[in-house]
């Protein structure tokens, strides 16, 4: 997997906004490494920290950036796998199933929630869960 080691200004600012507990110096180190693309050695010297500390700051900031990108994608696109979508409603489906509702009725319930799932896919979802 290729690691991203540079950020655009807008993405940096978005991540920075979620780093309210980070010290200003730490944010400046992250900015120098990720936006202006300065070398780790130069940044470490400039801010009086070790190279390893600078690398750790970069890694922590990139992890936050990655999480934000994933969260944005999850917000705009539902998983393609039916089981992933059904997992969201697992406890509700189990309650209905224990209450005697059929797979057809569970499909109807999901349809009311804006989720398309056939009775067969719901049955297979339950079978897979029971096998685990």
Number of C-alpha atoms within 10 A of each C-alpha: 3 4 7 11 12 17 18 10 13 10 15 19 13 13 20 18 10 12 14 9 8 10 9 11 10 16 17 13 23 27 22 19 23 21 17 13 14 14 13 19 14 14 22 18 12 10 13 10 13 14 16 12 14 25 18 13 17 22 16 13 21 21 13 16 20 14 13 16 14 11 11 11 11 11 9 7 8 11 10 8 8 16 19 13 15 21 13 10 14 17 11 15 22 14 11 16 15 10 9 10 13 14 20 15 15 21 21 17 17 19 13 10 10 9 15 16 20 17 16 12 16 21 16 13 17 18 11 11 12 8 6 5
